[in-house]
């Protein structure tokens, strides 16, 4: 696994992390910035969601369905279950770059179960938090549990402590809301305990 990357923003980190490939599909391409930077196909499920630009090929498709021989798929800015469902419904690409704004650990666990391993990952500031961008390839993931959920190499990231502090604050809010003796309460307790190994300093 390669050293984790640092990005000035999420788009810059995605572009920096992407390997040079010929057939790249950006699913849910939004404004098309990533597609333009990578020479990718901008793919959206509905025509009105396609980026209003003509410097990238634009395709209406349901996720990766209809795309063939995809070398690299970009699936970012979506929830973990949507990303997993898109991958489940189509022929697997050779490599993927993913990002979920929430519950990234759920995405990591789901991808590992489906035979994807983390190749490289990084953090970028976004909306007072850190966006986790992950590059994966087919293979057996050797990490598991909390290290996999946090990010196999992100413990060595220079922003690891601040990122852990933000995540811990979120789990503490869940702990306060979840009734005792429930699965959610137990999960929050476990994460808070594991994240306590980091210096929980919030970014200034």
Phi, psi and omega in degrees: 000139182278164178295146180293152182256158174241132180239150177288332174203172186297315182299316179298322180291318178300313181296318180293328184278337186289129174285159178287114180224156183275313184253095182243135178238126176258103183278128184069057194286349177057239182279353176085012182295316180293316180301318180294319182292330185256359185065037185264165171279128176272114185244130177225155182284331182234141185303322184289347178271350180297145179298141181276069180205159185236017178264006175224148173294136182239133185224139172266120182205154176273096183064233178262003180295134182093340176276140181234147174054045180284122179278323180217126175248134176255119179230094187227157178075017181238162176292157184298320182290327177293316178301314181296321180293325177296317179292325181291334190266002185216169175299135184292135173288169180288325179213158177222150168238126186231157173203132174236129182292342179221150174055048179299331180295325178296319178296316181299314180297316181296321179291320178298320179296333182267007175089028175251141177241146180288125177262316178204154180209166181197175181234146175218140179298138178200116175054045178077005178230197175235127174281131176264117177250130189232130175255122183234151175232160177298141179151174181274125177281126183272342177273160179204175175060215182298319178302320177291316181297324179281324183129115186308326180251355185287344174298336179264001181289143180299339178259013186302316183295317180292321178297316179297322179297319179293316178298317181298321178299321178294318178294326178293323176296319178295320180300321179292327184272331185279132176300146178299154177069012174264165179298319181296319180296316180294319179297316180298318179300317181297316180294318180299317179296316182292319181289345181292349177292339180269155170287114188271062177267124178284149180296141181267000000 
